């Protein structure tokens, strides 16, 4: 275990079954994470600057932490409902994947919604950007940016 990647996060992957169109959020626990709080992103649109608080998350792929296999978002989206629980992904394109700092034990279902998840946990973010550096010879990581 690395001294840098000591955090745990819970990933809630959005999935729409390609056969039935049923929408679900699949929960996965991911170890080997470094979660950095309260960074600020500055964006400019039409000459107006806006500051947004973002969370920076780095996932270590150099060492084994016992996580489920990671699957590219394009492949994950194609999986049938009975297969999605075997994998996890980080999909910035969908705008639906949620990350929680720590081990969240609740499942997103009829009785528990995304708004409940945000109320029950201090750090819940939506995946907005993903940078995959697993092809590097060292420090194989995926860096994720998320905002509330």
Secondary structure, 3 states (H helix, E strand, C coil): CCCCCCEEEEEEEEEECCCCCCEEEEEEEEEEEEEEEEEEEEEEECCEEEEEEEEEEEEECCCCCCCCEECCHHHHHHCCCCCHHHEECCCCCCCCCEEEECCCCCCCECCECHHHHHHHCCCEEEEEEEEECCCCCCCCEEEEEEEC
